[in-house]
Structures are given as structure tokens and as C-alpha cells.
Amino acid sequence: MWHHKNANRITDYRYNPVTRISLILLMVLTNNMPVNATALTVSKPPAKENEAKTLTESLKFSEYFLKAGIKPKGKILEYAKNIVTTFPAEERVNALKVVMCESSFNRKATNVNRNGTKDIGLFQLNSGGTLQRLGGDVKDALNPEWNVSAAYVLFQDRGWQPWVCAKKLK
């Protein structure tokens, strides 16, 4: 329950998502301690420190996931977090969109091209020279951590040009 200073009644804001998110952000930004703000007095007991860190981390990742239009769960969440922490802030949404388009976050995705080469893993790295230049092979490309790191190296060198799906980026 939250008490609005300018009202004589207690209003339950838990079911208003916008207000709830605002209150959560307010609590996180103030180290999750009870807050005396202009419009609200938060009298809820502070969350445990680990819960606050998890909430802060989830909010950080959620921003990029929402902008990319994805709702990652399970292993896909791990891959998406790795992408977000590997790529620079201004390219994180693009990286998530490229992976969604190229492999649908399937770490084992393998597609054969007309010239006989294969595109492998999350970022669909090509076996016709790209993998070798990045110091890897098919086994490496199927490893999500290696694939993301290698894709970032390739991105630093050539931007989004190597990925067909990058043409859809704004």
C-alpha cells in the first residue's frame, strides 16, 4: 500500500503497471530504502540487497530486450545478456535484432549457402573464410560465447555489413 500525501485515503497502486514501475525505479535509484518524495511516501520495507541488484540488472537488460522486441527466457536469456554485455550500448538493440533475424537465438543454427559454405551459430558466421579469419572453426561457431565475441570482432572491423539481416535495421 502506498500513501499519497495529498489524499486522505490509502490507494493501492500495485495494479497500475506504470505507477508500479515508477515506484520500483524510484526505490532502486535510492538504494531501495524507504523514500520521502514530493508526491509519495514509501513505507514498504526495503528489499534484500541481492534482490535489489537482481532487479537493477533485470531493468538494465529489459530496456534492450523491449527495444529489440524480444522476450528471452531460459538459455536464450543467457545468450541475450551476453550480447548486451559484449556490444557497446548504442549497438545492443541492433545486435539483438540481427541475432533474432539470423538464427532466432538458436545456437546450433546452420544454414547452407548456394556456394556450399555454411553460416553457423547465433550470428551465422560463415565457414568460407570468416571463421578462419576470426581464428575459429565450426565447433567454435556453435559455442554461443565464442560466437558472440567473434561477431563483435567482425562488427568492429566491418560494421553490420556482413549480416544480411542488418539491412532491416533502422
Residue frames relative to the residue before (quaternion, step in Angstrom):
aa qw qx qy qz dx dy dz
M 1.0000 0.0000 0.0000 0.0000 0.00 0.00 0.00
W 0.1555 -0.7784 0.6054 0.0586 3.53 -0.99 0.84
H 0.2546 -0.7759 0.5598 0.1406 3.56 -0.91 0.87
H 0.2660 -0.7445 0.5951 0.1442 3.53 -0.77 1.07
K 0.4880 -0.7123 0.4260 0.2701 3.60 -0.66 1.13
N 0.7390 0.4287 -0.2269 0.4676 3.56 1.03 -0.79
A 0.6700 0.4501 -0.3091 0.5029 3.60 1.22 0.24
N 0.4291 -0.6991 0.5111 0.2568 3.54 -1.16 0.57
R 0.6940 0.4195 -0.2785 0.5145 3.57 1.24 0.13
I 0.4293 -0.6497 0.5533 0.2957 3.53 -1.28 0.35
T 0.1536 -0.7941 0.5857 0.0528 3.56 -0.84 1.04
D 0.3351 -0.7317 0.5584 0.2012 3.56 -0.96 0.85
Y 0.1388 -0.8273 0.5435 0.0307 3.59 -0.32 1.30
R 0.4090 0.7546 -0.4511 0.2444 3.60 1.24 -0.10
Y 0.7413 0.4209 -0.2356 0.4667 3.59 1.06 -0.61
N 0.5738 0.5095 -0.4001 0.5011 3.58 1.26 0.24
P 0.3542 -0.7912 0.4487 0.2174 3.62 -0.18 1.24
V 0.6468 0.5190 -0.3404 0.4432 3.61 0.92 -0.77
T 0.6735 0.4767 -0.2928 0.4832 3.57 0.88 -0.91
R 0.6461 0.5306 -0.3284 0.4395 3.57 0.93 -0.85
I 0.6576 0.4928 -0.3115 0.4771 3.60 0.91 -0.88
S 0.6405 0.5244 -0.3274 0.4557 3.58 0.95 -0.84
L 0.6699 0.4921 -0.2959 0.4706 3.57 0.95 -0.85
I 0.6318 0.5170 -0.3340 0.4711 3.57 0.98 -0.78
L 0.6543 0.5029 -0.3152 0.4686 3.59 0.89 -0.90
L 0.6350 0.5290 -0.3231 0.4610 3.56 0.98 -0.84
M 0.6696 0.4917 -0.2995 0.4692 3.57 0.94 -0.87
V 0.6504 0.5109 -0.3168 0.4643 3.59 0.98 -0.83
L 0.6884 0.4977 -0.2844 0.4443 3.56 0.86 -0.96
T 0.7283 0.3676 -0.2277 0.5317 3.56 1.18 -0.45
N 0.5805 -0.6293 0.3380 0.3908 3.55 1.16 0.74
N 0.5928 -0.6414 0.3325 0.3559 3.54 1.14 0.77
M 0.4384 0.6664 -0.4760 0.3705 3.57 1.12 0.61
P 0.6213 -0.5090 0.4026 0.4392 3.60 -1.14 0.36
V 0.2217 -0.8102 0.5392 0.0612 3.52 -0.90 1.01
N 0.1502 -0.7327 0.6509 0.1299 3.54 -1.16 0.66
A 0.0196 0.8163 -0.5731 0.0689 3.55 -0.06 1.31
T 0.7331 -0.4245 0.2932 0.4431 3.56 -1.28 0.18
A 0.8195 0.2626 -0.1272 0.4933 3.57 0.74 -1.00
L 0.7988 0.2681 -0.1211 0.5247 3.60 1.10 -0.49
T 0.1516 -0.7171 0.6653 0.1421 3.50 -1.24 0.51
V 0.1955 -0.7890 0.5747 0.0948 3.55 -0.52 1.17
S 0.0709 -0.8279 0.5562 0.0089 3.53 -0.56 1.14
K 0.4109 0.7093 -0.4656 0.3337 3.54 1.31 0.22
P 0.5008 -0.6491 0.4588 0.3425 3.63 -0.93 0.74
P 0.5583 -0.6231 0.4185 0.3535 3.61 -1.03 0.69
A 0.4925 -0.6456 0.5002 0.3006 3.56 -1.17 0.69
K 0.6249 -0.5161 0.4125 0.4159 3.54 -1.26 0.31
E 0.6495 -0.5542 0.3525 0.3831 3.58 -1.13 0.64
N 0.6557 0.5133 -0.3199 0.4520 3.62 0.92 -0.84
E 0.6369 0.5242 -0.3270 0.4611 3.57 1.01 -0.77
A 0.6416 0.5204 -0.3221 0.4624 3.58 1.00 -0.80
K 0.6511 0.5049 -0.3168 0.4698 3.61 0.96 -0.84
T 0.6500 0.5116 -0.3123 0.4672 3.58 0.96 -0.89
L 0.6480 0.5166 -0.3123 0.4644 3.57 0.97 -0.85
T 0.6522 0.5100 -0.3108 0.4667 3.58 0.92 -0.90
E 0.6627 0.5000 -0.3017 0.4690 3.58 0.92 -0.92
S 0.6561 0.5150 -0.3119 0.4550 3.58 0.92 -0.88
L 0.6442 0.5113 -0.3216 0.4692 3.60 0.97 -0.79
K 0.6275 0.5435 -0.3316 0.4483 3.58 1.02 -0.83
F 0.7123 0.4367 -0.2583 0.4851 3.59 0.83 -0.98
S 0.6257 0.5804 -0.3387 0.3961 3.57 0.96 -0.87
E 0.5835 0.5896 -0.3661 0.4217 3.57 1.05 -0.73
Y 0.7069 0.4479 -0.2594 0.4820 3.59 0.86 -0.96
F 0.6349 0.5331 -0.3334 0.4490 3.59 1.00 -0.81
L 0.6542 0.5125 -0.3117 0.4608 3.59 0.94 -0.87
K 0.6746 0.4965 -0.2966 0.4587 3.57 0.90 -0.91
A 0.6906 0.4544 -0.2705 0.4933 3.59 1.12 -0.68
G 0.4387 -0.7227 0.4364 0.3080 3.57 1.27 -0.21
I 0.5633 0.5832 -0.4044 0.4231 3.59 1.07 0.65
K 0.1811 -0.7503 0.6259 0.1117 3.54 -1.28 0.50
P 0.0599 -0.8599 0.5062 0.0275 3.58 0.43 1.20
K 0.0394 -0.7683 0.6389 0.0020 3.55 -1.17 0.78
G 0.8324 0.2359 -0.1612 0.4750 3.56 -1.27 0.40
K 0.8373 -0.0847 0.0988 0.5310 3.56 -0.91 -0.98
I 0.6094 0.5598 -0.3557 0.4344 3.57 1.03 -0.73
L 0.6058 0.5459 -0.3468 0.4634 3.58 1.09 -0.70
E 0.6315 0.5225 -0.3269 0.4705 3.60 0.99 -0.81
Y 0.6666 0.4949 -0.3048 0.4667 3.60 0.88 -0.93
A 0.6645 0.5092 -0.3038 0.4548 3.58 0.92 -0.91
K 0.6430 0.5058 -0.3262 0.4736 3.61 0.98 -0.78
N 0.6272 0.5318 -0.3341 0.4606 3.59 1.02 -0.76
I 0.6417 0.5144 -0.3187 0.4712 3.59 0.98 -0.82
V 0.6652 0.5117 -0.3004 0.4533 3.59 0.90 -0.96
T 0.7192 0.4320 -0.2637 0.4760 3.61 0.93 -0.79
T 0.6503 0.5202 -0.3202 0.4516 3.63 1.19 -0.37
F 0.7487 0.3876 -0.2147 0.4930 3.58 0.83 -0.97
P 0.5636 -0.5905 0.4394 0.3749 3.61 -1.14 0.53
A 0.7083 -0.5068 0.2973 0.3912 3.57 -1.17 0.69
E 0.7110 0.4758 -0.2759 0.4381 3.60 0.85 -0.92
E 0.7337 0.3926 -0.2333 0.5032 3.64 1.22 -0.24
R 0.4298 0.7406 -0.4441 0.2635 3.62 1.24 -0.10
V 0.6625 0.4888 -0.3152 0.4720 3.58 0.87 -0.87
N 0.6449 0.5140 -0.3230 0.4642 3.60 0.96 -0.83
A 0.6431 0.5214 -0.3263 0.4561 3.60 0.94 -0.84
L 0.6531 0.5049 -0.3114 0.4707 3.59 0.94 -0.85
K 0.6596 0.5061 -0.3062 0.4637 3.59 0.97 -0.85
V 0.6350 0.5283 -0.3322 0.4553 3.59 0.99 -0.82
V 0.6739 0.4847 -0.3023 0.4686 3.59 0.87 -0.91
M 0.6296 0.5308 -0.3387 0.4551 3.59 0.96 -0.80
C 0.6979 0.4667 -0.2633 0.4752 3.56 0.93 -0.91
E 0.7116 0.4819 -0.2647 0.4375 3.60 0.85 -0.97
S 0.8538 0.0791 0.0205 0.5142 3.60 0.77 -1.03
S 0.3470 -0.7372 0.4935 0.3043 3.62 1.26 -0.16
F 0.6124 -0.5835 0.3146 0.4307 3.57 1.14 0.78
N 0.4212 0.6643 -0.4929 0.3720 3.59 1.15 0.62
R 0.3272 -0.7865 0.4909 0.1827 3.58 -0.32 1.25
K 0.7019 0.4462 -0.2601 0.4905 3.60 1.21 -0.44
A 0.3554 0.7592 -0.4859 0.2472 3.61 1.25 0.06
T 0.0482 0.7705 -0.6314 0.0730 3.54 -0.90 1.03
N 0.0099 -0.7967 0.6033 -0.0344 3.55 -0.76 1.07
V 0.3176 -0.7468 0.5594 0.1687 3.55 -0.93 0.98
N 0.3188 -0.7500 0.5558 0.1641 3.56 -0.89 1.04
R 0.6820 -0.4892 0.3545 0.4123 3.59 -1.27 0.30
N 0.6989 0.4599 -0.2757 0.4732 3.60 1.08 -0.63
G 0.6222 -0.5866 0.3255 0.4035 3.60 1.28 0.19
T 0.5564 0.5779 -0.4125 0.4316 3.61 1.20 -0.18
K 0.3310 -0.7376 0.5551 0.1959 3.54 -1.27 0.36
D 0.2585 -0.6976 0.6435 0.1803 3.53 -1.24 0.64
I 0.0761 -0.8576 0.5055 -0.0572 3.54 -0.60 1.22
G 0.8371 0.2676 -0.1981 0.4341 3.54 -1.19 0.75
L 0.8161 -0.2927 0.2007 0.4561 3.51 -1.39 -0.15
F 0.7892 0.2868 -0.1407 0.5245 3.57 0.80 -1.04
Q 0.4137 -0.7457 0.4458 0.2721 3.60 1.29 0.26
L 0.0911 0.8128 -0.5614 0.1259 3.57 0.72 1.13
N 0.4346 -0.7455 0.4601 0.2090 3.56 -0.87 1.03
S 0.4188 -0.7251 0.5015 0.2176 3.54 -1.01 0.96
G 0.6080 0.6023 -0.3396 0.3901 3.61 1.23 -0.24
G 0.8237 -0.1376 0.0481 0.5479 3.59 0.99 0.73
T 0.6165 0.5686 -0.3508 0.4166 3.58 1.01 -0.77
L 0.6653 0.4992 -0.3081 0.4619 3.59 0.84 -0.95
Q 0.6661 0.5120 -0.3023 0.4503 3.56 0.91 -0.91
R 0.6522 0.5047 -0.3116 0.4721 3.60 0.98 -0.82
L 0.6896 0.4550 -0.2702 0.4944 3.57 1.15 -0.62
G 0.5297 -0.6681 0.3820 0.3566 3.58 1.30 0.05
G 0.6466 0.5269 -0.3241 0.4465 3.57 1.13 0.52
D 0.2897 -0.7111 0.6069 0.2051 3.48 -1.41 -0.11
V 0.7719 -0.3460 0.2410 0.4759 3.57 -1.29 -0.12
K 0.6358 0.5347 -0.3319 0.4469 3.59 0.94 -0.86
D 0.6549 0.5034 -0.3087 0.4715 3.59 0.96 -0.87
A 0.6622 0.5331 -0.3068 0.4281 3.58 0.92 -0.92
L 0.6625 0.4967 -0.2991 0.4743 3.58 1.18 -0.57
N 0.5753 0.5447 -0.3759 0.4807 3.59 1.30 -0.14
P 0.4337 -0.7458 0.4325 0.2619 3.63 -0.43 1.16
E 0.6535 0.5138 -0.3260 0.4502 3.62 0.93 -0.82
W 0.6692 0.4812 -0.2997 0.4805 3.58 0.91 -0.93
N 0.6392 0.5513 -0.3233 0.4279 3.57 0.92 -0.91
V 0.6742 0.4846 -0.2933 0.4739 3.59 0.90 -0.93
S 0.6569 0.5058 -0.3116 0.4643 3.60 0.92 -0.88
A 0.6649 0.4961 -0.2985 0.4718 3.58 0.94 -0.89
A 0.6348 0.5267 -0.3286 0.4600 3.58 1.00 -0.80
Y 0.6393 0.5184 -0.3297 0.4625 3.57 1.02 -0.74
V 0.6207 0.5234 -0.3368 0.4769 3.60 1.02 -0.79
L 0.6585 0.4975 -0.2990 0.4790 3.59 0.94 -0.92
F 0.6353 0.5278 -0.3218 0.4629 3.60 0.98 -0.83
Q 0.6440 0.5229 -0.3264 0.4531 3.61 0.93 -0.85
D 0.6992 0.4745 -0.2614 0.4665 3.57 1.05 -0.78
R 0.8529 0.1528 -0.0191 0.4988 3.60 0.85 -0.98
G 0.4807 -0.6533 0.4531 0.3700 3.59 1.23 0.07
W 0.7444 -0.3887 0.2859 0.4616 3.59 -1.12 -0.61
Q 0.3506 0.7922 -0.4480 0.2210 3.61 1.30 -0.04
P 0.6883 0.5033 -0.3271 0.4074 3.69 0.82 -0.76
W 0.7013 0.4621 -0.2714 0.4700 3.62 1.14 -0.42
V 0.4626 -0.6906 0.4944 0.2542 3.56 -0.76 1.12
C 0.6712 0.5173 -0.3001 0.4381 3.59 0.93 -0.89
A 0.5437 0.6322 -0.4035 0.3767 3.60 1.15 -0.38
K 0.5371 0.6244 -0.4044 0.3976 3.60 1.21 -0.38
K 0.6548 0.5181 -0.3032 0.4592 3.58 1.22 -0.47
L 0.5229 0.6490 -0.4112 0.3691 3.60 1.26 -0.21
K 0.3815 -0.7140 0.5395 0.2314 3.55 -1.14 0.67
